Amino acid sequence: MKSMTKTVCFLIALVCTTATNVAMADNTQWDKLIKTGMSAFDQGRYAEAESALSAALRSAEKFGPQDTCLYTSLNNLASVYQTQGKYTEVEPLYKRSLQIMEKTLGPIHPDVATSLNNLAMLYDAQGKYELAEPLYKRSLQITEKTLGPNDPSVAVSLNNLAELYRAQGKDAQVEPLYKRSLQIGETAFGANHPSVATVLDNLACLYDSQKRYVEAEPLYNRSLQIREKALGPNHPDVATSLNNLAGFYGSQKRYVEAESLYKRSLQITEKTLGPVHPHVAVSLNNLASLYQTQGKYAEAEPLYKRSLQIREKALGPNHPDFARCLNNLGYFYASQGKYAEAEPLYRRALQIWEVVLGLHHPEVATCLDNYAELLRKTNRNAEASKLEARTKTIQL
């Protein structure tokens, strides 16, 4: 599995300038809670982040229904919930934040565009592409109108809209968006800015998926070089670039190079974010997949299992990423003919995805395909046919 970078816009207001009728002690406490919550969030301590940001929201409720602190608190708490896959809690927070912003700031304010983007990303993550697309487009339109067509925020909107189209396989629409986003970023920040590296990585992933390997490799390498120089060799974003380049090498059967990069990515992530951060689970999963491809099952299995344990602990047993680990471990067992071990993992992954992402999400189709193949290999052809028919309806 290859990670795909998407830019997330968080609204973090450290000074509440509109709460003029609130005692300074309350304002200071809100500020402290926001800082504590977002620091914990950045380090993957989601329960701590949720607790602090929930308290910040309760504090902000006292400031008035149209206060900056209130919509900031709503957005930040929503971001923590979204990372944990608690989608039912997220949507009302983003919608309320958007409503407050539109009323307070007007419908074409740049902060409204940010809130639209965040709500769109929620729908995007759930596979609700028909809901996400108009929000991304409106966010882009507002940003272009209010900040100008070459503002860095426009580059963010273009990148996210491109990611949406890529998820839907609309490749013809993707490349021009990435290229315009890249051009804006290079003009605004310079060719060696980390924001440029993000878009380079995404464009490389597009070329990679299209088998345009000669074009993909230099973009992966350039992204890595930018991040190493700008952020230092041990930054988590460097680990992301290493991971993506390793995935590319793995697809080219350059296994020695891929393994070295995956291991370095894992080492950086464990050191900077801690051994139980969800990003560590990504690195473990990818290294395990590389070993599986080479038939090194003894090396792969403990990595898959550790990845699974980390995601269950950090994100909870009903998170889509946990389901992805279940599916991957199931596929690992099935590829060895261990169908009894694989089947309950597929069933559980499918159940989680159907509940959290809905019955027609592409991830559901992937799991249905895998499960149907298992059923055929265990001579349950009638059951397999039903799952395959469901897959076809999703893929239409």
C-alpha positions as CSV (number, residue, x, y, z in Angstrom):
1,M,0.0,0.0,0.0
2,K,1.2,3.4,-0.9
3,S,0.5,6.5,1.3
4,M,-0.9,9.5,-0.5
5,T,-0.3,13.0,0.9
6,K,-3.2,15.3,1.2
7,T,-3.0,18.9,2.5
8,V,-5.3,19.5,5.5
9,C,-6.2,23.0,6.5
10,F,-6.6,23.4,10.2
11,L,-7.9,26.7,11.7
12,I,-5.8,27.3,14.8
13,A,-6.5,30.7,16.3
14,L,-4.1,31.3,19.3
15,V,-5.6,34.7,20.1
16,C,-9.3,35.2,20.5
17,T,-9.7,38.8,19.4
18,T,-13.5,39.0,19.3
19,A,-14.3,37.8,22.8
20,T,-14.3,41.3,24.3
21,N,-16.9,40.5,27.0
22,V,-15.0,37.5,28.3
23,A,-12.6,37.7,31.3
24,M,-8.9,37.4,30.3
25,A,-8.6,34.3,32.5
26,D,-11.1,32.5,30.4
27,N,-9.4,33.6,27.2
28,T,-6.1,32.4,28.4
29,Q,-7.5,29.0,29.5
30,W,-9.0,28.5,26.0
31,D,-5.7,29.4,24.4
32,K,-3.9,26.9,26.6
33,L,-6.4,24.1,25.9
34,I,-6.1,24.7,22.1
35,K,-2.3,24.5,22.3
36,T,-2.4,21.4,24.5
37,G,-4.9,19.7,22.3
38,M,-3.2,20.4,19.0
39,S,0.2,19.5,20.3
40,A,-1.2,16.1,21.5
41,F,-2.9,15.7,18.1
42,D,0.4,16.3,16.2
43,Q,2.0,13.6,18.3
44,G,-0.8,11.0,17.8
45,R,-2.1,11.2,21.3
46,Y,-5.7,11.4,20.2
47,A,-7.5,10.7,23.4
48,E,-5.6,13.5,25.1
49,A,-6.2,15.8,22.1
50,E,-9.9,15.0,22.1
51,S,-10.2,15.8,25.8
52,A,-8.4,19.1,25.6
53,L,-10.2,20.3,22.5
54,S,-13.6,19.3,23.8
55,A,-12.8,21.4,26.9
56,A,-11.8,24.3,24.6
57,L,-15.1,24.0,22.8
58,R,-17.0,24.1,26.0
59,S,-15.0,27.2,27.0
60,A,-15.6,28.8,23.6
61,E,-19.4,28.3,23.9
62,K,-19.3,31.0,26.5
63,F,-17.8,33.6,24.1
64,G,-20.9,33.9,22.0
65,P,-22.4,32.1,19.0
66,Q,-20.4,34.0,16.3
67,D,-17.0,34.1,18.1
68,T,-13.8,33.3,16.3
69,C,-12.8,30.9,19.2
70,L,-16.0,28.9,18.7
71,Y,-15.6,28.1,15.0
72,T,-11.9,27.5,15.5
73,S,-12.7,25.0,18.3
74,L,-15.3,23.3,16.2
75,N,-12.9,22.8,13.3
76,N,-10.0,21.5,15.4
77,L,-12.1,19.0,17.4
78,A,-13.6,17.8,14.1
79,S,-10.1,17.2,12.8
80,V,-9.3,15.0,15.7
81,Y,-12.5,13.0,15.3
82,Q,-11.9,12.7,11.6
83,T,-8.4,11.3,12.1
84,Q,-9.9,8.7,14.4
85,G,-12.6,7.8,11.9
86,K,-15.4,9.1,14.1
87,Y,-17.2,10.4,11.0
88,T,-20.7,10.7,12.6
89,E,-19.3,13.2,15.2
90,V,-17.3,15.1,12.6
91,E,-20.0,16.3,10.1
92,P,-22.2,18.3,12.5
93,L,-19.1,20.1,13.9
94,Y,-17.9,21.1,10.4
95,K,-21.4,22.2,9.3
96,R,-21.9,24.3,12.4
97,S,-18.5,25.9,12.0
98,L,-19.3,26.7,8.4
99,Q,-22.7,28.1,9.3
100,I,-21.1,30.4,11.9
101,M,-18.4,31.6,9.5
102,E,-20.8,32.3,6.7
103,K,-22.9,34.4,9.0
104,T,-20.1,36.2,10.7
105,L,-17.6,36.6,7.9
106,G,-19.8,36.4,4.8
107,P,-20.1,33.7,2.2
108,I,-16.9,34.4,0.3
109,H,-14.4,34.9,3.1
110,P,-11.1,32.9,2.8
111,D,-11.9,31.2,6.2
112,V,-15.2,30.0,4.7
113,A,-13.2,28.4,1.9
114,T,-11.0,26.6,4.5
115,S,-14.1,25.2,6.3
116,L,-15.6,24.1,2.9
117,N,-12.4,22.3,2.2
118,N,-12.4,20.5,5.5
119,L,-16.0,19.4,5.1
120,A,-15.2,18.2,1.5
121,M,-12.3,16.2,2.9
122,L,-14.6,14.4,5.3
123,Y,-16.9,13.4,2.4
124,D,-13.9,12.5,0.3
125,A,-12.6,10.1,3.1
126,Q,-16.0,8.5,3.2
127,G,-16.2,8.0,-0.6
128,K,-19.0,10.5,-0.9
129,Y,-17.4,12.1,-3.9
130,E,-20.6,13.6,-5.2
131,L,-20.9,15.7,-2.0
132,A,-17.2,16.5,-1.8
133,E,-16.7,17.8,-5.4
134,P,-19.0,20.9,-5.2
135,L,-17.5,21.9,-1.9
136,Y,-13.9,21.6,-3.2
137,K,-14.9,23.7,-6.2
138,R,-16.7,26.4,-4.2
139,S,-13.6,26.5,-1.8
140,L,-11.4,27.0,-4.9
141,Q,-13.7,29.6,-6.4
142,I,-13.7,31.7,-3.1
143,T,-10.0,31.4,-2.7
144,E,-9.3,32.5,-6.3
145,K,-11.7,35.4,-6.0
146,T,-10.6,36.7,-2.6
147,L,-6.9,36.0,-2.6
148,G,-6.1,35.9,-6.3
149,P,-5.4,33.0,-8.7
150,N,-1.8,32.6,-7.6
151,D,-2.2,32.5,-3.8
152,P,-0.8,29.5,-2.1
153,S,-4.2,28.6,-0.7
154,V,-5.3,28.1,-4.3
155,A,-2.6,25.6,-4.7
156,V,-4.0,23.7,-1.7
157,S,-7.5,23.6,-3.2
158,L,-6.2,22.5,-6.6
159,N,-4.2,19.7,-5.0
160,N,-7.2,18.4,-3.0
161,L,-9.5,18.5,-6.0
162,A,-6.9,16.6,-7.9
163,E,-6.8,14.0,-5.2
164,L,-10.5,13.6,-5.3
165,Y,-10.5,13.1,-9.1
166,R,-7.6,10.6,-8.8
167,A,-9.6,8.6,-6.3
168,Q,-12.3,8.3,-8.9
169,G,-9.9,7.4,-11.7
170,K,-10.5,10.7,-13.6
171,D,-6.9,10.9,-14.5
172,A,-7.4,13.3,-17.5
173,Q,-8.6,16.0,-15.0
174,V,-6.0,15.3,-12.4
175,E,-2.7,16.1,-14.1
176,P,-3.5,19.8,-15.0
177,L,-4.6,20.5,-11.5
178,Y,-1.4,19.1,-9.9
179,K,0.7,21.0,-12.4
180,R,-1.1,24.3,-11.8
181,S,-0.8,23.7,-8.0
182,L,2.9,23.0,-8.4
183,Q,3.4,26.1,-10.5
184,I,1.7,28.3,-7.9
185,G,3.7,26.8,-5.1
186,E,7.0,27.2,-6.8
187,T,6.2,30.8,-7.7
188,A,5.0,31.7,-4.2
189,F,7.5,29.7,-2.1
190,G,10.4,28.8,-4.4
191,A,11.2,25.5,-6.0
192,N,12.6,24.0,-2.8
193,H,9.7,24.6,-0.4
194,P,8.2,21.6,1.5
195,S,4.7,22.5,0.1
196,V,6.1,21.9,-3.4
197,A,7.4,18.5,-2.3
198,T,3.9,17.5,-1.3
199,V,2.5,18.2,-4.8
200,L,5.5,16.5,-6.4
201,D,4.8,13.4,-4.4
202,N,1.2,13.4,-5.5
203,L,2.1,13.9,-9.1
204,A,4.6,11.2,-8.9
205,C,2.0,8.8,-7.5
206,L,-0.3,9.7,-10.4
207,Y,2.5,8.9,-13.0
208,D,3.3,5.7,-11.0
209,S,-0.3,4.5,-11.2
210,Q,-0.3,5.2,-14.9
211,K,3.0,3.2,-15.4
212,R,4.8,6.4,-16.4
213,Y,7.7,5.3,-14.4
214,V,10.4,7.4,-16.2
215,E,8.5,10.5,-15.2
216,A,7.6,9.4,-11.7
217,E,11.0,8.5,-10.4
218,P,12.7,11.9,-10.6
219,L,9.6,13.5,-9.0
220,Y,9.8,11.1,-6.0
221,N,13.5,11.8,-5.7
222,R,13.1,15.6,-6.0
223,S,10.4,15.5,-3.3
224,L,12.7,13.6,-1.0
225,Q,15.6,15.9,-1.6
226,I,13.5,19.0,-0.9
227,R,12.2,17.7,2.3
228,E,15.6,16.5,3.5
229,K,17.2,19.8,2.8
230,A,14.3,22.0,4.1
231,L,13.2,19.9,7.1
232,G,16.2,17.8,8.0
233,P,16.9,14.1,7.5
234,N,14.7,12.9,10.4
235,H,11.5,14.8,9.8
236,P,8.2,12.8,9.4
237,D,7.6,14.3,6.0
238,V,11.0,12.9,4.9
239,A,9.7,9.5,6.1
240,T,6.6,10.0,3.8
241,S,8.8,10.6,0.8
242,L,11.0,7.6,1.6
243,N,7.9,5.5,1.9
244,N,6.6,6.6,-1.4
245,L,9.9,6.1,-3.2
246,A,10.3,2.7,-1.6
247,G,6.8,1.7,-2.9
248,F,8.0,2.8,-6.4
249,Y,11.1,0.7,-6.1
250,G,9.1,-2.3,-4.9
251,S,6.8,-2.1,-7.9
252,Q,9.9,-2.2,-10.1
253,K,11.2,-5.2,-8.2
254,R,14.1,-3.2,-6.9
255,Y,13.7,-4.9,-3.6
256,V,17.0,-4.2,-1.9
257,E,16.6,-0.4,-2.5
258,A,12.9,-0.6,-1.4
259,E,13.7,-2.4,1.8
260,S,16.4,0.1,2.8
261,L,14.1,3.0,2.3
262,Y,11.2,1.4,4.1
263,K,13.4,0.7,7.1
264,R,14.8,4.2,7.2
265,S,11.2,5.6,6.9
266,L,10.2,3.3,9.8
267,Q,13.2,4.4,11.9
268,I,12.4,8.1,11.4
269,T,8.7,7.7,12.2
270,E,9.3,5.6,15.4
271,K,11.9,8.1,16.6
272,T,10.0,11.3,15.9
273,L,6.4,10.3,16.5
274,G,6.8,7.4,18.9
275,P,6.4,3.6,18.5
276,V,2.6,3.5,18.6
277,H,1.8,6.3,16.2
278,P,-0.5,5.4,13.3
279,H,2.2,6.5,10.8
280,V,4.4,3.8,12.2
281,A,1.6,1.3,11.4
282,V,1.8,2.5,7.7
283,S,5.5,1.9,7.5
284,L,5.2,-1.5,9.1
285,N,2.4,-2.5,6.7
286,N,4.4,-1.4,3.7
287,L,7.5,-3.2,4.7
288,A,5.5,-6.3,5.4
289,S,3.9,-6.1,2.0
290,L,7.4,-5.9,0.4
291,Y,8.4,-9.1,2.3
292,Q,5.2,-10.8,1.3
293,T,5.9,-10.0,-2.4
294,Q,9.2,-11.7,-2.1
295,G,7.8,-14.7,-0.3
296,K,9.4,-13.8,3.0
297,Y,6.4,-14.7,5.1
298,A,8.2,-15.2,8.4
299,E,9.5,-11.6,8.2
300,A,6.1,-10.2,7.0
301,E,3.7,-11.7,9.5
302,P,4.9,-10.0,12.7
303,L,5.0,-6.6,11.0
304,Y,1.4,-7.0,9.8
305,K,0.4,-8.0,13.3
306,R,2.2,-5.1,14.9
307,S,0.7,-2.7,12.4
308,L,-2.8,-4.1,13.3
309,Q,-2.2,-3.7,17.0
310,I,-1.0,-0.1,16.7
311,R,-4.0,0.9,14.6
312,E,-6.5,-0.8,16.9
313,K,-4.9,0.9,20.0
314,A,-4.4,4.4,18.4
315,L,-7.5,4.6,16.3
316,G,-10.0,2.2,17.7
317,P,-11.5,-1.1,16.5
318,N,-13.9,0.5,14.1
319,H,-11.6,2.8,12.2
320,P,-11.3,2.4,8.4
321,D,-7.5,2.2,8.6
322,F,-7.8,-0.7,11.1
323,A,-10.1,-2.4,8.7
324,R,-7.4,-1.9,6.0
325,C,-4.9,-3.8,8.3
326,L,-7.4,-6.6,8.8
327,N,-7.9,-6.9,5.0
328,N,-4.2,-6.9,4.4
329,L,-3.5,-9.5,7.0
330,G,-6.4,-11.6,5.6
331,Y,-4.9,-11.3,2.1
332,F,-1.5,-12.4,3.5
333,Y,-3.0,-15.5,5.0
334,A,-5.1,-16.3,1.9
335,S,-2.1,-16.0,-0.4
336,Q,-0.6,-18.9,1.6
337,G,-3.8,-20.9,1.5
338,K,-4.5,-20.3,5.2
339,Y,-8.2,-19.6,4.4
340,A,-9.5,-20.3,7.9
341,E,-7.3,-17.6,9.3
342,A,-8.1,-15.2,6.5
343,E,-11.9,-15.4,6.4
344,P,-12.8,-13.8,9.8
345,L,-10.4,-11.0,9.0
346,Y,-12.1,-10.3,5.7
347,R,-15.5,-10.4,7.3
348,R,-14.6,-8.0,10.1
349,A,-12.9,-5.6,7.7
350,L,-16.0,-5.7,5.5
351,Q,-18.3,-5.0,8.4
352,I,-16.3,-2.0,9.5
353,W,-16.0,-0.5,6.1
354,E,-19.7,-1.0,5.3
355,V,-20.7,0.8,8.6
356,V,-18.2,3.6,8.5
357,L,-17.7,4.2,4.8
358,G,-21.0,3.0,3.4
359,L,-22.0,0.1,1.2
360,H,-20.7,1.6,-2.1
361,H,-17.2,2.7,-1.1
362,P,-14.2,1.5,-3.2
363,E,-12.6,0.0,-0.1
364,V,-15.7,-2.2,0.3
365,A,-15.3,-3.4,-3.3
366,T,-11.7,-4.3,-2.7
367,C,-12.6,-6.4,0.3
368,L,-15.5,-8.0,-1.5
369,D,-13.2,-9.1,-4.3
370,N,-10.7,-10.6,-1.9
371,Y,-13.4,-12.4,0.1
372,A,-15.0,-13.7,-3.1
373,E,-11.7,-15.2,-4.3
374,L,-11.4,-17.0,-1.0
375,L,-14.9,-18.4,-1.3
376,R,-14.1,-19.7,-4.8
377,K,-11.0,-21.4,-3.6
378,T,-13.0,-23.1,-0.8
379,N,-15.7,-24.2,-3.3
380,R,-18.4,-21.8,-2.2
381,N,-19.1,-20.5,-5.6
382,A,-22.7,-19.4,-5.0
383,E,-21.6,-17.1,-2.2
384,A,-18.7,-15.8,-4.2
385,S,-21.0,-14.9,-7.1
386,K,-23.1,-12.8,-4.8
387,L,-20.1,-10.8,-3.6
388,E,-18.8,-10.4,-7.2
389,A,-22.2,-9.0,-8.3
390,R,-22.0,-6.5,-5.4
391,T,-18.5,-5.5,-6.5
392,K,-19.7,-4.8,-10.0
393,T,-22.4,-2.5,-8.8
394,I,-19.9,-0.5,-6.8
395,Q,-17.4,-0.2,-9.6
396,L,-20.0,1.0,-12.2
